[in-house]
Amino acid sequence: MLSAVTQRLWSDALSQLSIPEAEASGQTGSAAAAQPSNPGDPAPRRMQDSYCEIILPFASSPELLEKYTNATGGIRTGLLMEHLDSLAGSIAYKHMLGPEVKELPSNAGFYIVTASVDRCLDMLATLYPVRDMRLSGQVIHTGRSSMEVADGTETTVMVGRFCMVARDSKTQKAKLVNSLTLETSEDCTLFNMGESDPQNKRQSMAVHSLDRVPPTSWESENLHSLYLKYGSHTSAPSLQHKDKDTVWMGDTRLEKTMVMFPQERNVHKKIFGGYLMRLAYELGFANSCLFTRGHVTFLSLDGIAFARPVPIGSLLCLTSNIHVCVHADVVNLATGTEQRTNDFRFTWCRESGPALNRIVVPKTYGEAMQWIEGRRALEMGSEIRKLRKRT
């Protein structure tokens, strides 16, 4: 139901929808009828009940392809990320409102936000601009107030997993979501895939976060060896060695500041998260190209942390460093203070040529922790890609 061949974002389409008079009066309807009589006991849903898709007809629409083409003739991955995040939100709403829903009611009594996620987007194959692209997905796992959404393209060139959380619009507390009814073996496989990386794993990663505990002995030894070899003998910002071209991490900093306009709002009148993902991707991509001195290929979006929403009219400051992490901060114009809203971590690789001979050397303790976090993300991504190649 919530699928269309369109150039608009899902958030744009949903924000312009209204309830037909018959549905609003309770005479017929999808959204209203989908709600159970007891609001504390929402009706179970099938996985396919939440299925949504977007079709991008690149092969038959040169005008659309022109809007998505990047500088090297490929597809702008940041724009696809924007669509996938919006699609995940639509899937979550459809799971809550029912399979026949055609509109987002203004009095639904709840809203859905994206929670912190990790390993949420992986590129599995090359994006070819001469073919049509179908972005599709469905809810594959539910908790008491959370839903995990799996989406991607029909030819499985990109896979995404988003954890969405439902909140009561009046109390702002967690809202009970519809459970899943598993009907097929494929449903069970998808459910188990979602269950393998839900709250327990995220809590485990949080416990081992460098914000809470020190690095492991192995990580400390590697960091110390790097410091002794490349960072201990000079304070020069760029160090030349026989085997490596080394660069201080602080010298890889790239920044961008933007005003947040209302055209990029979501259905909750805040800046759309997919738009922030695209901005972060494009800044990280530019930084990677500067560092590698050539074009790079996207491999994965390793993690996103959504700390707080970004208001319309605010100043958004994006800061990128290599290993490629992008921080988003909102500036309070009245006080000049900044608040962290999002953290993004990306992985890119060089498209061709010899192995990269440049390395990043942290100078401060904070940069050292960023270096370790980046190393962890690279190792995790390498293991995931090895597993997928074997399967």
JOBELGI-V101901 format. One record per helix or strand of 2 or more residues. SS is the DSSP state (alpha for helix, beta for strand). FROM is the first residue (numbers start at 1). LEN is the number of residues. Records with the same first field share a line. If there is no record, write none. Layout:
SS = FROM-LEN  FROM-LEN
This chain:
beta = 4-2  45-2  52-5  110-5  117-7  133-10  146-8  158-11  180-2  238-3  245-4  254-6  296-11  315-7  325-7  338-13  358-4
alpha = 10-6  21-4  31-4  47-4  62-7  77-21  185-11  199-9  217-15  249-4  262-3  273-20  365-26
